[in-house]
């Protein structure tokens, strides 16, 4: 009972943090669009605001509406085929975990990859998706696959899928706008604004600094959120499956696995997965998409 109350408290806290972070990322995106408009329109604050606000709001709205399709396309995922034995069992596992979690059954998707991995996405539990790689279906034992499903179901229950889906799109947009501004400066588009905006040199400098620093800050915020929520999903997943060893063994297999070829996904969506598809990334650094896998295994085995 005490454990259940603790999990519910974590979920409520996550939902509050989801609102805070989504608001922060939307504000950061609006700020960088404003900076872009300020440079583009020769330091005219009012035109820059009129330019930034509708674009930021419109982009977030569009991102929200097409987020699931965008991630499916970026990962090359497809609906699970019930005619294939491994995929049929996977569909059943998703249904079992949804019942255990008290949630609507997510759609089951499969990514054709030798890597052992999985992710969840969606805007809310009613339209969520859980996807696993074909490598996971072939290499994981039933209790290990169940542990992975419980982890992903925890992401859905904890409202992680919304925040990660929205921040992926916003981080990408911020990086794109920064790139466009730098290119326009190289082409001389920024020099016109610099001459006409001499009366407000402070705002000009702030705009340029924002263009430079916002992508870095947004990326670091996104990665920090991802790492923290992986620990929570591990803990809640172990509680949901009643078997922390299953998830710990699955993570160990992921760590030891040596898939052939390069991951066929964008690095932008890497934090969605249960483990980083790009395993060469330095573990434990501020740029890591996930917490150290050894630490995750250690925590699970101590439960």
C-alpha positions as a Markdown table, in Angstrom:
| # | Residue | x | y | z |
|---|---|---|---|---|
| 1 | Unk | 0.0 | 0.0 | 0.0 |
| 2 | Unk | 2.8 | 2.4 | 0.9 |
| 3 | Unk | 4.6 | 1.6 | -2.4 |
| 4 | Unk | 1.4 | 2.3 | -4.3 |
| 5 | Unk | 0.9 | 5.7 | -2.7 |
| 6 | Unk | 4.5 | 6.5 | -3.5 |
| 7 | Unk | 4.1 | 5.6 | -7.1 |
| 8 | Unk | 0.8 | 7.7 | -7.3 |
| 9 | Unk | 2.7 | 10.6 | -5.8 |
| 10 | Unk | 5.4 | 10.3 | -8.4 |
| 11 | Unk | 2.8 | 10.3 | -11.1 |
| 12 | Unk | 1.0 | 13.4 | -9.8 |
| 13 | Unk | 4.4 | 15.1 | -9.5 |
| 14 | Unk | 5.3 | 14.1 | -13.1 |
| 15 | Unk | 2.0 | 15.5 | -14.4 |
| 16 | Unk | 2.8 | 18.9 | -12.7 |
| 17 | Unk | 6.3 | 18.9 | -14.1 |
| 18 | Unk | 5.0 | 18.0 | -17.5 |
| 19 | Unk | 3.0 | 21.2 | -17.5 |
| 20 | Unk | 5.9 | 23.3 | -16.3 |
| 21 | Unk | 8.4 | 21.8 | -18.8 |
| 22 | Unk | 6.0 | 22.1 | -21.7 |
| 23 | Unk | 5.3 | 25.7 | -20.8 |
| 24 | Unk | 9.1 | 26.4 | -20.4 |
| 25 | Unk | 9.9 | 24.8 | -23.8 |
| 26 | Unk | 7.1 | 26.7 | -25.5 |
| 27 | Unk | 8.4 | 29.9 | -24.0 |
| 28 | Unk | 12.0 | 29.2 | -25.0 |
| 29 | Unk | 10.8 | 28.4 | -28.5 |
| 30 | Unk | 8.8 | 31.7 | -28.6 |
| 31 | Unk | 11.9 | 33.6 | -27.4 |
| 32 | Unk | 14.1 | 32.2 | -30.1 |
| 33 | Unk | 11.5 | 33.0 | -32.8 |
| 34 | Unk | 11.3 | 36.5 | -31.3 |
| 35 | Unk | 15.1 | 36.8 | -31.5 |
| 36 | Unk | 15.0 | 35.6 | -35.1 |
| 37 | Unk | 12.3 | 38.1 | -35.9 |
| 38 | Unk | 14.1 | 40.9 | -34.1 |
| 39 | Unk | 17.2 | 40.3 | -36.3 |
| 40 | Unk | 15.1 | 39.8 | -39.4 |
| 41 | Unk | 13.0 | 42.9 | -39.0 |
| 42 | Unk | 15.8 | 45.4 | -38.2 |
| 43 | Unk | 15.3 | 45.6 | -34.4 |
| 44 | Unk | 11.5 | 46.3 | -34.5 |
| 45 | Unk | 10.2 | 44.8 | -31.3 |
| 46 | Unk | 6.5 | 45.0 | -32.1 |
| 47 | Unk | 6.9 | 43.4 | -35.5 |
| 48 | Unk | 9.1 | 40.7 | -33.9 |
| 49 | Unk | 6.5 | 40.0 | -31.3 |
| 50 | Unk | 3.7 | 39.8 | -33.9 |
| 51 | Unk | 6.0 | 37.4 | -35.9 |
| 52 | Unk | 7.0 | 35.2 | -32.9 |
| 53 | Unk | 3.8 | 34.6 | -31.0 |
| 54 | Unk | 1.5 | 33.1 | -33.7 |
| 55 | Unk | 4.4 | 31.1 | -35.1 |
| 56 | Unk | 5.3 | 29.6 | -31.7 |
| 57 | Unk | 1.7 | 28.8 | -30.9 |
| 58 | Unk | 1.0 | 27.5 | -34.3 |
| 59 | Unk | 4.1 | 25.3 | -34.3 |
| 60 | Unk | 3.3 | 23.8 | -30.9 |
| 61 | Unk | -0.3 | 23.1 | -32.0 |
| 62 | Unk | 0.8 | 21.4 | -35.3 |
| 63 | Unk | 3.5 | 19.5 | -33.5 |
| 64 | Unk | 1.0 | 18.2 | -31.0 |
| 65 | Unk | -1.4 | 17.1 | -33.7 |
| 66 | Unk | 1.1 | 15.2 | -35.9 |
| 67 | Unk | 3.6 | 14.1 | -33.2 |
| 68 | Unk | 2.8 | 10.4 | -33.3 |
| 69 | Unk | 3.0 | 10.1 | -37.1 |
| 70 | Unk | 6.3 | 12.0 | -37.0 |
| 71 | Unk | 7.9 | 9.6 | -34.6 |
| 72 | Unk | 6.6 | 6.6 | -36.3 |
| 73 | Unk | 8.1 | 7.9 | -39.6 |
| 74 | Unk | 11.4 | 8.8 | -37.9 |
| 75 | Unk | 11.8 | 5.3 | -36.4 |
| 76 | Unk | 10.4 | 3.3 | -39.3 |
| 77 | Unk | 8.0 | 1.5 | -37.0 |
| 78 | Unk | 5.1 | -0.6 | -38.4 |
| 79 | Unk | 2.0 | -2.2 | -36.8 |
| 80 | Unk | 2.8 | -5.6 | -35.2 |
| 81 | Unk | 1.7 | -8.5 | -37.3 |
| 82 | Unk | -0.4 | -11.1 | -35.4 |
| 83 | Unk | 0.4 | -13.7 | -38.0 |
| 84 | Unk | 4.0 | -13.7 | -36.9 |
| 85 | Unk | 4.4 | -15.8 | -33.7 |
| 86 | Unk | 6.8 | -13.4 | -31.9 |
| 87 | Unk | 4.8 | -10.4 | -32.7 |
| 88 | Unk | 1.5 | -12.0 | -31.7 |
| 89 | Unk | 3.0 | -12.8 | -28.3 |
| 90 | Unk | 4.2 | -9.2 | -28.1 |
| 91 | Unk | 0.6 | -8.0 | -28.7 |
| 92 | Unk | -0.6 | -10.2 | -25.8 |
| 93 | Unk | 2.2 | -8.8 | -23.5 |
| 94 | Unk | 1.1 | -5.3 | -24.2 |
| 95 | Unk | -2.5 | -6.2 | -23.4 |
| 96 | Unk | -1.5 | -7.9 | -20.2 |
| 97 | Unk | 0.6 | -4.9 | -19.0 |
| 98 | Unk | -2.2 | -2.5 | -19.9 |
| 99 | Unk | -4.6 | -4.4 | -17.7 |
| 100 | Unk | -2.1 | -4.5 | -14.9 |
| 101 | Unk | -1.6 | -0.7 | -15.2 |
| 102 | Unk | -5.3 | 0.0 | -15.5 |
| 103 | Unk | -4.8 | 1.8 | -18.8 |
| 104 | Unk | -6.3 | 1.5 | -22.4 |
| 105 | Unk | -4.3 | -1.0 | -24.4 |
| 106 | Unk | -1.7 | 0.8 | -26.5 |
| 107 | Unk | -1.2 | 0.0 | -30.2 |
| 108 | Unk | 1.6 | -2.5 | -30.7 |
| 109 | Unk | 4.3 | -1.6 | -33.2 |
| 110 | Unk | 7.5 | -3.2 | -34.4 |
| 111 | Unk | 10.7 | -1.7 | -35.7 |
| 112 | Unk | 12.8 | -4.0 | -37.9 |
| 113 | Unk | 16.2 | -3.8 | -36.3 |
| 114 | Unk | 18.7 | -6.3 | -34.8 |
| 115 | Unk | 19.2 | -4.0 | -31.9 |
| 116 | Unk | 17.4 | -4.9 | -28.6 |
| 117 | Unk | 15.3 | -1.8 | -27.9 |
| 118 | Unk | 11.8 | -0.4 | -27.3 |
| 119 | Unk | 10.0 | 2.9 | -26.9 |
| 120 | Unk | 6.6 | 4.4 | -26.1 |
| 121 | Unk | 5.0 | 7.5 | -27.6 |
| 122 | Unk | 1.7 | 9.2 | -27.9 |
| 123 | Unk | -0.2 | 12.3 | -26.6 |
| 124 | Unk | -2.2 | 10.4 | -24.0 |
| 125 | Unk | -2.9 | 6.8 | -22.9 |
| 126 | Unk | -5.9 | 6.5 | -25.3 |
| 127 | Unk | -3.7 | 6.9 | -28.4 |
| 128 | Unk | -0.4 | 5.6 | -27.0 |
| 129 | Unk | 2.0 | 3.3 | -28.9 |
| 130 | Unk | 4.5 | 0.8 | -27.6 |
| 131 | Unk | 7.1 | -0.3 | -30.1 |
| 132 | Unk | 9.8 | -3.0 | -29.8 |
| 133 | Unk | 12.5 | -4.0 | -32.2 |
| 134 | Unk | 12.5 | -7.4 | -33.9 |
| 135 | Unk | 15.8 | -8.0 | -32.1 |
| 136 | Unk | 14.1 | -7.6 | -28.8 |
| 137 | Unk | 11.4 | -10.1 | -29.8 |
| 138 | Unk | 14.0 | -12.7 | -30.9 |
| 139 | Unk | 16.6 | -12.2 | -28.1 |
| 140 | Unk | 14.7 | -11.5 | -24.9 |
| 141 | Unk | 13.1 | -14.2 | -22.7 |
| 142 | Unk | 9.4 | -13.9 | -21.9 |
| 143 | Unk | 10.0 | -12.4 | -18.4 |
| 144 | Unk | 12.6 | -10.0 | -19.9 |
| 145 | Unk | 10.2 | -8.8 | -22.6 |
| 146 | Unk | 7.5 | -8.4 | -19.9 |
| 147 | Unk | 9.9 | -6.2 | -17.9 |
| 148 | Unk | 10.5 | -4.0 | -20.9 |
| 149 | Unk | 6.8 | -3.7 | -21.6 |
| 150 | Unk | 6.2 | -2.7 | -18.0 |
| 151 | Unk | 8.9 | -0.1 | -18.3 |
| 152 | Unk | 7.3 | 1.4 | -21.4 |
| 153 | Unk | 3.8 | 1.2 | -19.9 |
| 154 | Unk | 5.1 | 3.1 | -16.9 |
| 155 | Unk | 6.2 | 5.9 | -19.3 |
| 156 | Unk | 2.6 | 6.1 | -20.5 |
| 157 | Unk | 1.2 | 6.0 | -17.0 |
| 158 | Unk | 3.7 | 8.6 | -15.8 |
| 159 | Unk | 2.7 | 11.1 | -18.6 |
| 160 | Unk | 6.3 | 10.9 | -19.9 |
| 161 | Unk | 5.2 | 10.2 | -23.5 |
| 162 | Unk | 3.6 | 13.7 | -23.9 |
| 163 | Unk | 6.5 | 15.7 | -22.6 |
| 164 | Unk | 9.1 | 13.7 | -24.5 |
| 165 | Unk | 7.1 | 13.9 | -27.8 |
| 166 | Unk | 6.6 | 17.7 | -27.5 |
| 167 | Unk | 10.2 | 18.4 | -26.4 |
| 168 | Unk | 11.6 | 16.4 | -29.3 |
| 169 | Unk | 9.8 | 18.6 | -31.8 |
| 170 | Unk | 10.6 | 21.9 | -30.0 |
| 171 | Unk | 14.4 | 21.1 | -29.6 |
| 172 | Unk | 14.5 | 20.2 | -33.3 |
| 173 | Unk | 12.7 | 23.5 | -34.2 |
| 174 | Unk | 15.1 | 25.6 | -32.1 |
| 175 | Unk | 18.1 | 24.0 | -33.7 |
| 176 | Unk | 16.6 | 24.6 | -37.2 |
| 177 | Unk | 15.9 | 28.3 | -36.5 |
| 178 | Unk | 19.4 | 28.9 | -35.1 |
| 179 | Unk | 20.9 | 27.3 | -38.2 |
| 180 | Unk | 18.7 | 29.5 | -40.4 |
| 181 | Unk | 19.8 | 32.7 | -38.5 |
| 182 | Unk | 23.5 | 31.8 | -38.8 |
| 183 | Unk | 23.1 | 31.1 | -42.5 |
| 184 | Unk | 21.3 | 34.5 | -43.0 |
| 185 | Unk | 24.1 | 36.2 | -41.2 |
| 186 | Unk | 26.7 | 34.6 | -43.4 |
| 187 | Unk | 24.7 | 35.8 | -46.4 |
| 188 | Unk | 24.6 | 39.3 | -45.0 |
| 189 | Unk | 20.9 | 39.4 | -44.1 |
| 190 | Unk | 21.8 | 40.2 | -40.5 |
| 191 | Unk | 23.9 | 43.3 | -41.4 |
| 192 | Unk | 20.8 | 45.2 | -42.5 |
| 193 | Unk | 19.2 | 44.7 | -39.1 |
| 194 | Unk | 22.5 | 45.6 | -37.3 |
| 195 | Unk | 22.6 | 49.0 | -38.9 |
| 196 | Unk | 19.0 | 49.9 | -38.2 |
| 197 | Unk | 19.0 | 48.5 | -34.7 |
| 198 | Unk | 22.0 | 50.4 | -33.4 |
| 199 | Unk | 19.7 | 52.3 | -31.0 |
| 200 | Unk | 19.0 | 49.1 | -29.1 |
| 201 | Unk | 22.3 | 47.3 | -29.1 |
| 202 | Unk | 21.6 | 45.5 | -25.8 |
| 203 | Unk | 18.5 | 43.7 | -27.3 |
| 204 | Unk | 20.5 | 42.9 | -30.4 |
| 205 | Unk | 23.3 | 41.3 | -28.3 |
| 206 | Unk | 20.7 | 39.4 | -26.2 |
| 207 | Unk | 19.0 | 38.2 | -29.4 |
| 208 | Unk | 22.3 | 36.9 | -30.8 |
| 209 | Unk | 23.2 | 35.2 | -27.5 |
| 210 | Unk | 19.8 | 33.6 | -27.4 |
| 211 | Unk | 20.2 | 32.3 | -30.9 |
| 212 | Unk | 23.5 | 30.7 | -29.9 |
| 213 | Unk | 22.7 | 29.4 | -26.5 |
| 214 | Unk | 19.0 | 28.3 | -26.8 |
| 215 | Unk | 19.7 | 25.1 | -28.8 |
| 216 | Unk | 22.3 | 24.0 | -26.3 |
| 217 | Unk | 20.1 | 24.8 | -23.3 |
| 218 | Unk | 17.1 | 23.2 | -24.8 |
| 219 | Unk | 19.0 | 20.0 | -25.6 |
| 220 | Unk | 20.5 | 19.8 | -22.1 |
| 221 | Unk | 17.1 | 20.3 | -20.5 |
| 222 | Unk | 15.6 | 17.6 | -22.8 |
| 223 | Unk | 18.4 | 15.1 | -22.0 |
| 224 | Unk | 18.2 | 15.8 | -18.2 |
| 225 | Unk | 14.4 | 15.1 | -18.3 |
| 226 | Unk | 15.0 | 11.9 | -20.3 |
| 227 | Unk | 17.6 | 10.5 | -17.8 |
| 228 | Unk | 15.5 | 11.3 | -14.7 |
| 229 | Unk | 12.4 | 9.7 | -16.1 |
| 230 | Unk | 14.2 | 6.5 | -17.1 |
| 231 | Unk | 15.0 | 5.8 | -13.5 |
| 232 | Unk | 11.4 | 6.4 | -12.5 |
| 233 | Unk | 10.1 | 4.2 | -15.3 |
| 234 | Unk | 12.5 | 1.4 | -14.2 |
| 235 | Unk | 11.2 | 1.6 | -10.7 |
| 236 | Unk | 7.5 | 1.8 | -11.6 |
| 237 | Unk | 8.0 | -0.9 | -14.3 |
| 238 | Unk | 9.4 | -3.3 | -11.7 |
| 239 | Unk | 6.4 | -2.5 | -9.4 |
| 240 | Unk | 4.0 | -3.1 | -12.3 |
| 241 | Unk | 5.5 | -6.4 | -13.4 |
| 242 | Unk | 6.3 | -7.6 | -9.8 |
| 243 | Unk | 9.6 | -8.8 | -11.2 |
| 244 | Unk | 12.5 | -6.3 | -11.2 |
| 245 | Unk | 14.9 | -9.1 | -12.2 |
| 246 | Unk | 13.2 | -9.5 | -15.6 |
| 247 | Unk | 13.9 | -5.8 | -16.5 |
| 248 | Unk | 17.4 | -5.9 | -15.0 |
| 249 | Unk | 18.2 | -9.0 | -17.1 |
| 250 | Unk | 16.8 | -7.3 | -20.2 |
| 251 | Unk | 19.0 | -4.2 | -19.6 |
| 252 | Unk | 22.0 | -6.6 | -19.2 |
| 253 | Unk | 21.2 | -8.2 | -22.5 |
| 254 | Unk | 20.9 | -4.7 | -24.1 |
| 255 | Unk | 24.3 | -3.8 | -22.6 |
| 256 | Unk | 26.0 | -7.0 | -23.9 |
| 257 | Unk | 24.3 | -7.0 | -27.3 |
| 258 | Unk | 26.5 | -6.3 | -30.3 |
| 259 | Unk | 24.1 | -5.6 | -33.2 |
| 260 | Unk | 25.5 | -5.3 | -36.7 |
| 261 | Unk | 25.2 | -2.1 | -38.7 |
| 262 | Unk | 24.3 | 1.4 | -37.6 |
| 263 | Unk | 20.9 | 2.3 | -36.0 |
| 264 | Unk | 18.4 | 3.3 | -38.6 |
| 265 | Unk | 16.9 | 6.1 | -36.5 |
| 266 | Unk | 17.5 | 9.8 | -36.0 |
| 267 | Unk | 19.5 | 10.9 | -32.9 |
| 268 | Unk | 16.7 | 13.3 | -32.1 |
| 269 | Unk | 14.4 | 10.4 | -31.1 |
| 270 | Unk | 17.1 | 8.4 | -29.2 |
| 271 | Unk | 15.9 | 9.5 | -25.7 |
| 272 | Unk | 12.6 | 7.8 | -26.4 |
| 273 | Unk | 14.1 | 4.4 | -26.3 |
| 274 | Unk | 14.7 | 2.2 | -23.2 |
| 275 | Unk | 18.4 | 2.4 | -24.0 |
| 276 | Unk | 20.4 | 4.6 | -26.3 |
| 277 | Unk | 20.5 | 3.1 | -29.8 |
| 278 | Unk | 23.8 | 4.9 | -30.4 |
| 279 | Unk | 25.8 | 3.0 | -27.8 |
| 280 | Unk | 29.1 | 4.8 | -28.6 |
| 281 | Unk | 27.8 | 7.9 | -26.8 |
| 282 | Unk | 29.6 | 8.7 | -23.6 |
| 283 | Unk | 27.8 | 7.4 | -20.6 |
| 284 | Unk | 27.3 | 9.5 | -17.5 |
| 285 | Unk | 27.9 | 12.8 | -19.3 |
| 286 | Unk | 25.5 | 15.7 | -19.5 |
| 287 | Unk | 25.0 | 14.8 | -23.2 |
| 288 | Unk | 24.0 | 11.3 | -22.4 |
| 289 | Unk | 20.4 | 10.4 | -23.5 |
| 290 | Unk | 20.1 | 7.8 | -20.6 |
| 291 | Unk | 21.5 | 7.2 | -17.2 |
| 292 | Unk | 24.3 | 4.7 | -16.9 |
| 293 | Unk | 22.9 | 1.3 | -17.6 |
| 294 | Unk | 25.0 | -0.4 | -14.9 |
| 295 | Unk | 23.5 | 1.9 | -12.4 |
| 296 | Unk | 20.0 | 1.1 | -13.6 |
| 297 | Unk | 20.7 | -2.6 | -13.3 |
| 298 | Unk | 22.2 | -2.2 | -9.9 |
| 299 | Unk | 19.1 | -0.3 | -8.6 |
| 300 | Unk | 16.7 | -2.9 | -10.0 |
| 301 | Unk | 18.7 | -5.8 | -8.5 |
| 302 | Unk | 18.6 | -4.2 | -5.1 |
| 303 | Unk | 14.8 | -3.9 | -5.1 |
